[in-house]
């Protein structure tokens, strides 16, 4: 997939995924748990794109942006 085609779906799916969480999981969402959920739902193809710093790094950045977690970066 092209990187440009993955950003919006990953951000949207991160928001959808977060609605399934409760308590501490909701307050502190894990990118790795999100990746597992993507794989389970068959959306892990959105993590297959080229990037000089690696697809996981960029996808985690998008995940953080979507969930308002960019402050620790």
Rosetta constraint file for C-alpha pairs under 8 A:
AtomPair CA 1 CA 5 HARMONIC 6.90 0.50
AtomPair CA 1 CA 6 HARMONIC 7.31 0.50
AtomPair CA 1 CA 45 HARMONIC 7.45 0.50
AtomPair CA 1 CA 46 HARMONIC 7.01 0.50
AtomPair CA 1 CA 48 HARMONIC 6.03 0.50
AtomPair CA 1 CA 49 HARMONIC 5.26 0.50
AtomPair CA 2 CA 6 HARMONIC 6.72 0.50
AtomPair CA 2 CA 49 HARMONIC 5.63 0.50
AtomPair CA 2 CA 50 HARMONIC 7.36 0.50
AtomPair CA 3 CA 7 HARMONIC 6.77 0.50
AtomPair CA 3 CA 49 HARMONIC 5.30 0.50
AtomPair CA 3 CA 50 HARMONIC 6.59 0.50
AtomPair CA 3 CA 51 HARMONIC 7.55 0.50
AtomPair CA 5 CA 9 HARMONIC 7.69 0.50
AtomPair CA 6 CA 10 HARMONIC 6.10 0.50
AtomPair CA 6 CA 46 HARMONIC 5.30 0.50
AtomPair CA 6 CA 47 HARMONIC 7.44 0.50
AtomPair CA 6 CA 49 HARMONIC 7.88 0.50
AtomPair CA 7 CA 11 HARMONIC 6.25 0.50
AtomPair CA 7 CA 59 HARMONIC 7.44 0.50
AtomPair CA 7 CA 62 HARMONIC 6.66 0.50
AtomPair CA 8 CA 12 HARMONIC 6.06 0.50
AtomPair CA 9 CA 13 HARMONIC 5.90 0.50
AtomPair CA 9 CA 46 HARMONIC 7.48 0.50
AtomPair CA 10 CA 14 HARMONIC 6.00 0.50
AtomPair CA 10 CA 46 HARMONIC 6.84 0.50
AtomPair CA 10 CA 59 HARMONIC 7.11 0.50
AtomPair CA 10 CA 62 HARMONIC 6.99 0.50
AtomPair CA 10 CA 63 HARMONIC 6.86 0.50
AtomPair CA 11 CA 15 HARMONIC 6.50 0.50
AtomPair CA 11 CA 62 HARMONIC 5.93 0.50
AtomPair CA 11 CA 63 HARMONIC 5.74 0.50
AtomPair CA 11 CA 65 HARMONIC 7.65 0.50
AtomPair CA 11 CA 66 HARMONIC 5.15 0.50
AtomPair CA 12 CA 16 HARMONIC 6.34 0.50
AtomPair CA 12 CA 66 HARMONIC 7.44 0.50
AtomPair CA 13 CA 17 HARMONIC 5.89 0.50
AtomPair CA 14 CA 18 HARMONIC 6.13 0.50
AtomPair CA 14 CA 34 HARMONIC 7.08 0.50
AtomPair CA 14 CA 63 HARMONIC 5.99 0.50
AtomPair CA 14 CA 66 HARMONIC 6.75 0.50
AtomPair CA 14 CA 67 HARMONIC 7.24 0.50
AtomPair CA 15 CA 19 HARMONIC 6.73 0.50
AtomPair CA 15 CA 66 HARMONIC 6.64 0.50
AtomPair CA 15 CA 67 HARMONIC 6.65 0.50
AtomPair CA 16 CA 20 HARMONIC 7.34 0.50
AtomPair CA 17 CA 21 HARMONIC 7.30 0.50
AtomPair CA 17 CA 34 HARMONIC 7.05 0.50
AtomPair CA 17 CA 37 HARMONIC 7.71 0.50
AtomPair CA 18 CA 26 HARMONIC 6.33 0.50
AtomPair CA 18 CA 29 HARMONIC 7.19 0.50
AtomPair CA 19 CA 26 HARMONIC 7.82 0.50
AtomPair CA 21 CA 25 HARMONIC 5.79 0.50
AtomPair CA 21 CA 26 HARMONIC 4.97 0.50
AtomPair CA 22 CA 26 HARMONIC 5.01 0.50
AtomPair CA 22 CA 27 HARMONIC 7.99 0.50
AtomPair CA 23 CA 27 HARMONIC 6.49 0.50
AtomPair CA 24 CA 28 HARMONIC 5.95 0.50
AtomPair CA 25 CA 29 HARMONIC 5.29 0.50
AtomPair CA 25 CA 30 HARMONIC 7.53 0.50
AtomPair CA 29 CA 33 HARMONIC 7.76 0.50
AtomPair CA 29 CA 34 HARMONIC 7.93 0.50
AtomPair CA 30 CA 34 HARMONIC 6.28 0.50
AtomPair CA 31 CA 35 HARMONIC 6.16 0.50
AtomPair CA 31 CA 60 HARMONIC 6.24 0.50
AtomPair CA 31 CA 63 HARMONIC 7.01 0.50
AtomPair CA 32 CA 36 HARMONIC 6.33 0.50
AtomPair CA 33 CA 37 HARMONIC 6.28 0.50
AtomPair CA 34 CA 38 HARMONIC 6.17 0.50
AtomPair CA 35 CA 39 HARMONIC 6.27 0.50
AtomPair CA 35 CA 44 HARMONIC 7.20 0.50
AtomPair CA 36 CA 40 HARMONIC 6.18 0.50
AtomPair CA 37 CA 41 HARMONIC 6.12 0.50
AtomPair CA 38 CA 42 HARMONIC 6.01 0.50
AtomPair CA 38 CA 43 HARMONIC 4.82 0.50
AtomPair CA 38 CA 44 HARMONIC 5.02 0.50
AtomPair CA 39 CA 43 HARMONIC 5.89 0.50
AtomPair CA 39 CA 44 HARMONIC 4.78 0.50
AtomPair CA 44 CA 48 HARMONIC 7.38 0.50
AtomPair CA 47 CA 55 HARMONIC 6.16 0.50
AtomPair CA 47 CA 56 HARMONIC 6.83 0.50
AtomPair CA 47 CA 59 HARMONIC 6.84 0.50
AtomPair CA 48 CA 55 HARMONIC 6.77 0.50
AtomPair CA 49 CA 55 HARMONIC 5.94 0.50
AtomPair CA 50 CA 54 HARMONIC 6.81 0.50
AtomPair CA 50 CA 55 HARMONIC 6.15 0.50
AtomPair CA 51 CA 55 HARMONIC 5.58 0.50
AtomPair CA 51 CA 58 HARMONIC 7.62 0.50
AtomPair CA 53 CA 57 HARMONIC 6.53 0.50
AtomPair CA 53 CA 58 HARMONIC 7.40 0.50
AtomPair CA 54 CA 58 HARMONIC 6.68 0.50
AtomPair CA 55 CA 59 HARMONIC 5.95 0.50
AtomPair CA 56 CA 60 HARMONIC 5.93 0.50
AtomPair CA 57 CA 61 HARMONIC 6.31 0.50
AtomPair CA 58 CA 62 HARMONIC 6.33 0.50
AtomPair CA 59 CA 63 HARMONIC 6.07 0.50
AtomPair CA 60 CA 64 HARMONIC 6.09 0.50
AtomPair CA 61 CA 65 HARMONIC 6.14 0.50
AtomPair CA 61 CA 70 HARMONIC 7.57 0.50
AtomPair CA 62 CA 66 HARMONIC 6.07 0.50
AtomPair CA 63 CA 67 HARMONIC 6.27 0.50
AtomPair CA 64 CA 68 HARMONIC 5.81 0.50
AtomPair CA 64 CA 69 HARMONIC 4.59 0.50
AtomPair CA 64 CA 70 HARMONIC 5.40 0.50
AtomPair CA 65 CA 69 HARMONIC 6.07 0.50
AtomPair CA 65 CA 70 HARMONIC 5.79 0.50
